Amino acid sequence: VTEGMKLQASSEGIFYAAEVVAVSTSKKRAKAPVKVHFLGYAADYDEWVGADRLRSKALRPDEAGAKPEGKSEGKKGPKGKKD
């Protein structure tokens, strides 16, 4: 995972289009080392996430650790906030 990479990240179990804005190597961030920006949403929605909440064809399945989930219909954005 590299900065600027486009992928999908989940928020409350729903995957959204996102872009990697930072990758941390700090031990404090070991569980959630990737900061993502959800495309189309304000920076307030940016989140630090772990590999289990990311998916991309560029990631190997064992690297992402996430199982594909179905999309849910709804108008809520990341973290359950309204657009």
NUDRENKE-226044 format. One record per residue: x, y, z of N, C-alpha, C, O in turn; residue in one letter. Coordinates in nm, 3 decimals, padded with zeros to 5 digits, always signed. Atoms other than C-alpha are relative to their C-alpha. Layout:
<pt n_u="X" n_v="Y" n_w="Z" ca_u="X" ca_v="Y" ca_w="Z" c_u="X" c_v="Y" c_w="Z" o_u="X" o_v="Y" o_w="Z" r="a"/>
...
//
This chain:
<pt n_u="+00.086" n_v="-00.118" n_w="+00.000" ca_u="+00.000" ca_v="+00.000" ca_w="+00.000" c_u="+00.090" c_v="+00.123" c_w="+00.000" o_u="+00.183" o_v="+00.135" o_w="+00.080" r="v"/>
<pt n_u="-00.080" n_v="-00.122" n_w="+00.010" ca_u="+00.140" ca_v="+00.336" ca_w="-00.101" c_u="-00.091" c_v="+00.123" c_w="-00.003" o_u="-00.208" o_v="+00.113" o_w="-00.039" r="t"/>
<pt n_u="+00.076" n_v="-00.125" n_w="+00.004" ca_u="+00.028" ca_v="+00.699" ca_w="-00.071" c_u="-00.047" c_v="+00.027" c_w="-00.142" o_u="+00.027" o_v="+00.005" o_w="-00.238" r="e"/>
<pt n_u="+00.058" n_v="-00.030" n_w="+00.130" ca_u="-00.199" ca_v="+00.803" ca_w="-00.356" c_u="-00.072" c_v="-00.119" c_w="-00.064" o_u="-00.141" o_v="-00.102" o_w="-00.164" r="g"/>
<pt n_u="+00.063" n_v="+00.120" n_w="+00.054" ca_u="-00.318" ca_v="+00.445" ca_w="-00.416" c_u="-00.152" c_v="+00.009" c_w="+00.017" o_u="-00.202" o_v="+00.044" o_w="+00.124" r="m"/>
<pt n_u="+00.146" n_v="+00.002" n_w="-00.004" ca_u="-00.689" ca_v="+00.421" ca_w="-00.501" c_u="-00.044" c_v="-00.143" c_w="+00.035" o_u="+00.009" o_v="-00.240" o_w="-00.020" r="k"/>
<pt n_u="+00.049" n_v="+00.131" n_w="-00.043" ca_u="-00.877" ca_v="+00.135" ca_w="-00.332" c_u="-00.137" c_v="+00.019" c_w="+00.061" o_u="-00.198" o_v="+00.125" o_w="+00.047" r="l"/>
<pt n_u="+00.126" n_v="-00.011" n_w="-00.073" ca_u="-01.189" ca_v="+00.063" ca_w="-00.131" c_u="+00.030" c_v="-00.025" c_w="+00.147" o_u="+00.109" o_v="-00.112" o_w="+00.182" r="q"/>
<pt n_u="-00.016" n_v="+00.016" n_w="-00.145" ca_u="-01.208" ca_v="+00.101" ca_w="+00.245" c_u="-00.139" c_v="-00.006" c_w="+00.062" o_u="-00.232" o_v="+00.060" o_w="+00.017" r="a"/>
<pt n_u="+00.132" n_v="+00.014" n_w="-00.063" ca_u="-01.490" ca_v="+00.002" ca_w="+00.475" c_u="-00.015" c_v="+00.094" c_w="+00.119" o_u="+00.081" o_v="+00.126" o_w="+00.190" r="s"/>
<pt n_u="+00.039" n_v="-00.078" n_w="-00.116" ca_u="-01.667" ca_v="+00.216" ca_w="+00.727" c_u="-00.135" c_v="-00.055" c_w="+00.042" o_u="-00.231" o_v="-00.052" o_w="-00.035" r="s"/>
<pt n_u="+00.121" n_v="+00.063" n_w="-00.051" ca_u="-01.931" ca_v="+00.049" ca_w="+00.943" c_u="-00.049" c_v="-00.113" c_w="-00.090" o_u="-00.169" o_v="-00.129" o_w="-00.110" r="e"/>
<pt n_u="+00.033" n_v="+00.118" n_w="+00.080" ca_u="-01.919" ca_v="-00.259" ca_w="+00.718" c_u="-00.032" c_v="+00.025" c_w="-00.146" o_u="-00.061" o_v="-00.070" o_w="-00.219" r="g"/>
<pt n_u="+00.030" n_v="-00.033" n_w="+00.140" ca_u="-01.977" ca_v="-00.077" ca_w="+00.388" c_u="+00.128" c_v="+00.052" c_w="-00.065" o_u="+00.198" o_v="+00.137" o_w="-00.008" r="i"/>
<pt n_u="-00.121" n_v="-00.044" n_w="+00.070" ca_u="-01.698" ca_v="-00.032" ca_w="+00.133" c_u="-00.028" c_v="+00.123" c_w="-00.085" o_u="-00.128" o_v="+00.131" o_w="-00.155" r="f"/>
<pt n_u="+00.007" n_v="-00.125" n_w="+00.075" ca_u="-01.640" ca_v="+00.313" ca_w="-00.019" c_u="+00.128" c_v="+00.019" c_w="-00.079" o_u="+00.234" o_v="-00.032" o_w="-00.040" r="y"/>
<pt n_u="-00.120" n_v="-00.035" n_w="+00.076" ca_u="-01.400" ca_v="+00.441" ca_w="-00.285" c_u="+00.085" c_v="+00.091" c_w="+00.089" o_u="+00.036" o_v="+00.184" o_w="+00.152" r="a"/>
<pt n_u="-00.090" n_v="-00.075" n_w="-00.088" ca_u="-01.096" ca_v="+00.578" ca_w="-00.105" c_u="+00.138" c_v="+00.014" c_w="-00.064" o_u="+00.170" o_v="-00.054" o_w="-00.162" r="a"/>
<pt n_u="-00.139" n_v="-00.021" n_w="+00.043" ca_u="-00.740" ca_v="+00.701" ca_w="-00.154" c_u="+00.087" c_v="+00.001" c_w="+00.124" o_u="+00.052" o_v="+00.060" o_w="+00.227" r="e"/>
<pt n_u="-00.094" n_v="+00.005" n_w="-00.112" ca_u="-00.444" ca_v="+00.631" ca_w="+00.072" c_u="+00.069" c_v="+00.136" c_w="+00.010" o_u="+00.127" o_v="+00.184" o_w="-00.088" r="v"/>
<pt n_u="-00.065" n_v="-00.129" n_w="-00.020" ca_u="-00.316" ca_v="+00.959" ca_w="+00.220" c_u="+00.125" c_v="-00.011" c_w="+00.086" o_u="+00.211" o_v="+00.078" o_w="+00.082" r="v"/>
<pt n_u="-00.120" n_v="+00.020" n_w="-00.082" ca_u="-00.059" ca_v="+00.820" ca_w="+00.465" c_u="+00.011" c_v="-00.147" c_w="+00.038" o_u="-00.088" o_v="-00.218" o_w="+00.053" r="a"/>
<pt n_u="-00.028" n_v="+00.136" n_w="-00.048" ca_u="+00.106" ca_v="+00.494" ca_w="+00.566" c_u="+00.100" c_v="+00.014" c_w="+00.114" o_u="+00.207" o_v="+00.072" o_w="+00.096" r="v"/>
<pt n_u="-00.085" n_v="-00.014" n_w="-00.117" ca_u="+00.257" ca_v="+00.469" ca_w="+00.914" c_u="+00.079" c_v="-00.128" c_w="+00.026" o_u="+00.029" o_v="-00.239" o_w="+00.004" r="s"/>
<pt n_u="-00.081" n_v="+00.114" n_w="-00.041" ca_u="+00.539" ca_v="+00.242" ca_w="+01.028" c_u="+00.015" c_v="-00.002" c_w="+00.153" o_u="+00.087" o_v="-00.085" o_w="+00.208" r="t"/>
<pt n_u="-00.007" n_v="-00.011" n_w="-00.146" ca_u="+00.493" ca_v="+00.343" ca_w="+01.393" c_u="-00.064" c_v="-00.121" c_w="+00.068" o_u="-00.165" o_v="-00.173" o_w="+00.020" r="s"/>
<pt n_u="+00.056" n_v="+00.112" n_w="-00.077" ca_u="+00.431" ca_v="+00.066" ca_w="+01.647" c_u="-00.137" c_v="+00.038" c_w="+00.057" o_u="-00.222" o_v="-00.048" o_w="+00.076" r="k"/>
<pt n_u="+00.128" n_v="-00.046" n_w="-00.053" ca_u="+00.146" ca_v="+00.279" ca_w="+01.785" c_u="-00.113" c_v="-00.020" c_w="-00.101" o_u="-00.229" o_v="-00.035" o_w="-00.063" r="k"/>
<pt n_u="+00.098" n_v="+00.013" n_w="+00.107" ca_u="-00.032" ca_v="+00.246" ca_w="+01.449" c_u="-00.002" c_v="-00.141" c_w="-00.060" o_u="-00.055" o_v="-00.160" o_w="-00.169" r="r"/>
<pt n_u="-00.012" n_v="+00.136" n_w="+00.054" ca_u="+00.034" ca_v="-00.128" ca_w="+01.403" c_u="-00.135" c_v="-00.061" c_w="-00.039" o_u="-00.143" o_v="-00.134" o_w="-00.138" r="a"/>
<pt n_u="+00.131" n_v="+00.058" n_w="+00.030" ca_u="-00.337" ca_v="-00.219" ca_w="+01.409" c_u="-00.074" c_v="+00.075" c_w="-00.110" o_u="-00.160" o_v="+00.016" o_w="-00.177" r="k"/>
<pt n_u="+00.065" n_v="-00.081" n_w="+00.103" ca_u="-00.445" ca_v="+00.063" ca_w="+01.176" c_u="+00.103" c_v="+00.093" c_w="-00.064" o_u="+00.102" o_v="+00.213" o_w="-00.039" r="a"/>
<pt n_u="-00.112" n_v="-00.079" n_w="+00.053" ca_u="-00.142" ca_v="+00.179" ca_w="+00.976" c_u="-00.028" c_v="+00.083" c_w="-00.125" o_u="+00.061" o_v="+00.154" o_w="-00.172" r="p"/>
<pt n_u="+00.028" n_v="-00.068" n_w="+00.127" ca_u="-00.318" ca_v="+00.323" ca_w="+00.669" c_u="-00.108" c_v="+00.106" c_w="+00.019" o_u="-00.218" o_v="+00.076" o_w="+00.064" r="v"/>
<pt n_u="+00.098" n_v="-00.107" n_w="-00.007" ca_u="-00.491" ca_v="+00.662" ca_w="+00.662" c_u="-00.062" c_v="+00.016" c_w="-00.138" o_u="+00.009" o_v="+00.036" o_w="-00.236" r="k"/>
<pt n_u="+00.069" n_v="-00.011" n_w="+00.128" ca_u="-00.755" ca_v="+00.682" ca_w="+00.390" c_u="-00.092" c_v="+00.121" c_w="-00.002" o_u="-00.144" o_v="+00.164" o_w="+00.101" r="v"/>
<pt n_u="+00.095" n_v="-00.107" n_w="+00.024" ca_u="-00.959" ca_v="+00.965" ca_w="+00.244" c_u="-00.111" c_v="-00.059" c_w="-00.085" o_u="-00.085" o_v="-00.114" o_w="-00.192" r="h"/>
<pt n_u="+00.114" n_v="+00.051" n_w="+00.074" ca_u="-01.308" ca_v="+00.864" ca_w="+00.132" c_u="-00.036" c_v="+00.100" c_w="-00.110" o_u="-00.072" o_v="+00.214" o_w="-00.081" r="f"/>
<pt n_u="+00.022" n_v="-00.088" n_w="+00.113" ca_u="-01.355" ca_v="+01.009" ca_w="-00.217" c_u="-00.143" c_v="+00.053" c_w="-00.001" o_u="-00.239" o_v="-00.023" o_w="+00.015" r="l"/>
<pt n_u="+00.131" n_v="-00.064" n_w="+00.002" ca_u="-01.641" ca_v="+01.256" ca_w="-00.240" c_u="-00.047" c_v="+00.047" c_w="+00.136" o_u="-00.156" o_v="+00.102" o_w="+00.147" r="g"/>
<pt n_u="+00.036" n_v="-00.040" n_w="-00.136" ca_u="-01.644" ca_v="+01.322" ca_w="+00.135" c_u="+00.106" c_v="+00.096" c_w="+00.054" o_u="+00.220" o_v="+00.097" o_w="+00.007" r="y"/>
<pt n_u="-00.092" n_v="-00.096" n_w="-00.062" ca_u="-01.485" ca_v="+01.592" ca_w="+00.350" c_u="+00.112" c_v="-00.072" c_w="+00.074" o_u="+00.099" o_v="-00.190" o_w="+00.108" r="a"/>
<pt n_u="-00.115" n_v="+00.057" n_w="-00.071" ca_u="-01.150" ca_v="+01.534" ca_w="+00.520" c_u="-00.037" c_v="-00.044" c_w="+00.142" o_u="+00.035" o_v="-00.123" o_w="+00.203" r="a"/>
<pt n_u="+00.046" n_v="+00.042" n_w="-00.134" ca_u="-01.345" ca_v="+01.498" ca_w="+00.848" c_u="-00.025" c_v="-00.150" c_w="+00.006" o_u="-00.021" o_v="-00.209" o_w="+00.114" r="d"/>
<pt n_u="+00.029" n_v="+00.143" n_w="+00.005" ca_u="-01.424" ca_v="+01.144" ca_w="+00.733" c_u="+00.126" c_v="-00.085" c_w="-00.012" o_u="+00.117" o_v="-00.208" o_w="-00.001" r="y"/>
<pt n_u="-00.124" n_v="+00.077" n_w="+00.012" ca_u="-01.058" ca_v="+01.042" ca_w="+00.687" c_u="+00.019" c_v="-00.087" c_w="+00.124" o_u="-00.010" o_v="-00.045" o_w="+00.236" r="d"/>
<pt n_u="-00.016" n_v="+00.096" n_w="-00.110" ca_u="-00.974" ca_v="+00.737" ca_w="+00.899" c_u="+00.130" c_v="-00.078" c_w="-00.012" o_u="+00.179" o_v="-00.101" o_w="-00.123" r="e"/>
<pt n_u="-00.110" n_v="+00.095" n_w="-00.004" ca_u="-00.680" ca_v="+00.524" ca_w="+01.005" c_u="-00.064" c_v="-00.139" c_w="+00.003" o_u="-00.147" o_v="-00.167" o_w="+00.090" r="w"/>
<pt n_u="+00.061" n_v="+00.134" n_w="+00.009" ca_u="-00.767" ca_v="+00.166" ca_w="+00.906" c_u="+00.106" c_v="-00.108" c_w="-00.010" o_u="+00.220" o_v="-00.083" o_w="-00.049" r="v"/>
<pt n_u="-00.086" n_v="+00.117" n_w="+00.013" ca_u="-00.615" ca_v="-00.179" ca_w="+00.917" c_u="-00.026" c_v="-00.070" c_w="-00.132" o_u="-00.121" o_v="-00.037" o_w="-00.203" r="g"/>
<pt n_u="+00.011" n_v="+00.073" n_w="+00.126" ca_u="-00.568" ca_v="-00.417" ca_w="+00.625" c_u="-00.132" c_v="-00.074" c_w="-00.014" o_u="-00.179" o_v="-00.097" o_w="-00.125" r="a"/>
<pt n_u="+00.127" n_v="+00.071" n_w="+00.006" ca_u="-00.888" ca_v="-00.600" ca_w="+00.717" c_u="-00.115" c_v="+00.088" c_w="-00.051" o_u="-00.222" o_v="+00.037" o_w="-00.084" r="d"/>
<pt n_u="+00.104" n_v="-00.092" n_w="+00.048" ca_u="-01.084" ca_v="-00.289" ca_w="+00.612" c_u="+00.032" c_v="+00.056" c_w="-00.138" o_u="-00.033" o_v="+00.151" o_w="-00.183" r="r"/>
<pt n_u="-00.039" n_v="-00.045" n_w="+00.134" ca_u="-00.914" ca_v="-00.245" ca_w="+00.274" c_u="-00.023" c_v="-00.110" c_w="-00.102" o_u="-00.012" o_v="-00.229" o_w="-00.071" r="l"/>
<pt n_u="+00.002" n_v="+00.098" n_w="+00.109" ca_u="-00.971" ca_v="-00.412" ca_w="-00.060" c_u="+00.038" c_v="+00.070" c_w="-00.129" o_u="-00.001" o_v="+00.184" o_w="-00.156" r="r"/>
<pt n_u="-00.049" n_v="-00.049" n_w="+00.128" ca_u="-00.807" ca_v="-00.367" ca_w="-00.396" c_u="+00.056" c_v="-00.118" c_w="-00.077" o_u="+00.109" o_v="-00.212" o_w="-00.018" r="s"/>
<pt n_u="-00.058" n_v="+00.107" n_w="+00.082" ca_u="-00.704" ca_v="-00.588" ca_w="-00.685" c_u="+00.152" c_v="+00.000" c_w="+00.012" o_u="+00.216" o_v="-00.101" o_w="-00.013" r="k"/>
<pt n_u="-00.145" n_v="-00.010" n_w="-00.014" ca_u="-00.350" ca_v="-00.464" ca_w="-00.619" c_u="+00.049" c_v="-00.068" c_w="+00.128" o_u="+00.169" o_v="-00.096" o_w="+00.141" r="a"/>
<pt n_u="-00.038" n_v="+00.067" n_w="-00.125" ca_u="-00.353" ca_v="-00.627" ca_w="-00.272" c_u="-00.021" c_v="-00.149" c_w="-00.013" o_u="-00.120" o_v="-00.194" o_w="-00.071" r="l"/>
<pt n_u="+00.018" n_v="+00.145" n_w="-00.005" ca_u="-00.299" ca_v="-00.998" ca_w="-00.226" c_u="-00.102" c_v="-00.032" c_w="+00.107" o_u="-00.110" o_v="+00.041" o_w="+00.206" r="r"/>
<pt n_u="+00.102" n_v="+00.033" n_w="-00.100" ca_u="-00.583" ca_v="-01.169" ca_w="-00.035" c_u="+00.055" c_v="-00.016" c_w="+00.141" o_u="-00.008" o_v="+00.029" o_w="+00.237" r="p"/>
<pt n_u="-00.056" n_v="+00.017" n_w="-00.134" ca_u="-00.356" ca_v="-01.264" ca_w="+00.255" c_u="+00.051" c_v="+00.132" c_w="+00.056" o_u="+00.060" o_v="+00.147" o_w="+00.178" r="d"/>
<pt n_u="-00.047" n_v="-00.131" n_w="-00.044" ca_u="-00.225" ca_v="-00.906" ca_w="+00.267" c_u="-00.116" c_v="+00.084" c_w="+00.052" o_u="-00.104" o_v="+00.152" o_w="+00.154" r="e"/>
<pt n_u="+00.115" n_v="-00.079" n_w="-00.040" ca_u="-00.569" ca_v="-00.748" ca_w="+00.290" c_u="-00.073" c_v="-00.064" c_w="+00.117" o_u="-00.120" o_v="+00.006" o_w="+00.206" r="a"/>
<pt n_u="+00.066" n_v="+00.070" n_w="-00.109" ca_u="-00.718" ca_v="-01.013" ca_w="+00.515" c_u="-00.150" c_v="+00.018" c_w="+00.005" o_u="-00.215" o_v="-00.027" o_w="+00.099" r="g"/>
<pt n_u="+00.144" n_v="-00.027" n_w="-00.001" ca_u="-01.067" ca_v="-00.904" ca_w="+00.420" c_u="-00.074" c_v="-00.094" c_w="-00.094" o_u="-00.025" o_v="-00.126" o_w="-00.203" r="a"/>
<pt n_u="+00.086" n_v="+00.080" n_w="+00.086" ca_u="-01.342" ca_v="-01.120" ca_w="+00.282" c_u="-00.094" c_v="+00.096" c_w="-00.071" o_u="-00.138" o_v="+00.194" o_w="-00.012" r="k"/>
<pt n_u="+00.091" n_v="-00.090" n_w="+00.070" ca_u="-01.557" ca_v="-00.960" ca_w="+00.013" c_u="-00.136" c_v="+00.005" c_w="+00.069" o_u="-00.190" o_v="-00.097" o_w="+00.112" r="p"/>
<pt n_u="+00.130" n_v="-00.019" n_w="-00.061" ca_u="-01.876" ca_v="-00.815" ca_w="+00.154" c_u="-00.092" c_v="+00.064" c_w="-00.101" o_u="-00.046" o_v="+00.136" o_w="-00.190" r="e"/>
<pt n_u="+00.097" n_v="-00.059" n_w="+00.090" ca_u="-02.193" ca_v="-00.717" ca_w="-00.024" c_u="-00.017" c_v="+00.148" c_w="+00.028" o_u="+00.004" o_v="+00.194" o_w="+00.140" r="g"/>
<pt n_u="+00.026" n_v="-00.142" n_w="-00.018" ca_u="-02.273" ca_v="-00.353" ca_w="-00.080" c_u="-00.137" c_v="+00.019" c_w="+00.062" o_u="-00.227" o_v="-00.062" o_w="+00.040" r="k"/>
<pt n_u="+00.127" n_v="-00.031" n_w="-00.063" ca_u="-02.552" ca_v="-00.201" ca_w="+00.119" c_u="-00.054" c_v="+00.129" c_w="-00.061" o_u="+00.022" o_v="+00.221" o_w="-00.090" r="s"/>
<pt n_u="+00.062" n_v="-00.121" n_w="+00.053" ca_u="-02.797" ca_v="+00.053" ca_w="-00.014" c_u="-00.016" c_v="+00.100" c_w="+00.113" o_u="-00.041" o_v="+00.061" o_w="+00.227" r="e"/>
<pt n_u="+00.021" n_v="-00.101" n_w="-00.102" ca_u="-02.820" ca_v="+00.381" ca_w="+00.171" c_u="+00.071" c_v="+00.127" c_w="-00.035" o_u="+00.159" o_v="+00.129" o_w="-00.121" r="g"/>
<pt n_u="-00.056" n_v="-00.130" n_w="+00.029" ca_u="-02.731" ca_v="+00.745" ca_w="+00.172" c_u="+00.098" c_v="+00.048" c_w="+00.106" o_u="+00.147" o_v="+00.161" o_w="+00.097" r="k"/>
<pt n_u="-00.095" n_v="-00.041" n_w="-00.102" ca_u="-02.509" ca_v="+00.752" ca_w="+00.479" c_u="+00.142" c_v="-00.012" c_w="-00.055" o_u="+00.170" o_v="-00.098" o_w="-00.138" r="k"/>
<pt n_u="-00.139" n_v="+00.004" n_w="+00.041" ca_u="-02.141" ca_v="+00.823" ca_w="+00.431" c_u="+00.082" c_v="-00.079" c_w="+00.100" o_u="+00.026" o_v="-00.144" o_w="+00.188" r="g"/>
<pt n_u="-00.087" n_v="+00.069" n_w="-00.094" ca_u="-01.839" ca_v="+00.680" ca_w="+00.613" c_u="-00.033" c_v="+00.042" c_w="+00.144" o_u="-00.069" o_v="+00.156" o_w="+00.169" r="p"/>
<pt n_u="+00.025" n_v="-00.021" n_w="-00.144" ca_u="-01.883" ca_v="+00.652" ca_w="+00.992" c_u="-00.146" c_v="+00.031" c_w="+00.029" o_u="-00.178" o_v="+00.080" o_w="+00.137" r="k"/>
<pt n_u="+00.141" n_v="-00.019" n_w="-00.025" ca_u="-02.260" ca_v="+00.674" ca_w="+00.951" c_u="-00.048" c_v="+00.143" c_w="-00.008" o_u="-00.164" o_v="+00.171" o_w="+00.023" r="g"/>
<pt n_u="+00.040" n_v="-00.141" n_w="+00.010" ca_u="-02.260" ca_v="+01.051" ca_w="+00.893" c_u="-00.076" c_v="+00.022" c_w="-00.131" o_u="-00.050" o_v="-00.045" o_w="-00.231" r="k"/>
<pt n_u="+00.076" n_v="-00.033" n_w="+00.121" ca_u="-02.503" ca_v="+01.197" ca_w="+00.643" c_u="+00.085" c_v="+00.090" c_w="-00.088" o_u="+00.168" o_v="+00.166" o_w="-00.040" r="k"/>
<pt n_u="-00.074" n_v="-00.083" n_w="+00.095" ca_u="-02.366" ca_v="+01.359" ca_w="+00.326" c_u="-00.028" c_v="+00.147" c_w="+00.023" o_u="+00.026" o_v="+00.232" o_w="-00.049" r="d"/>
//
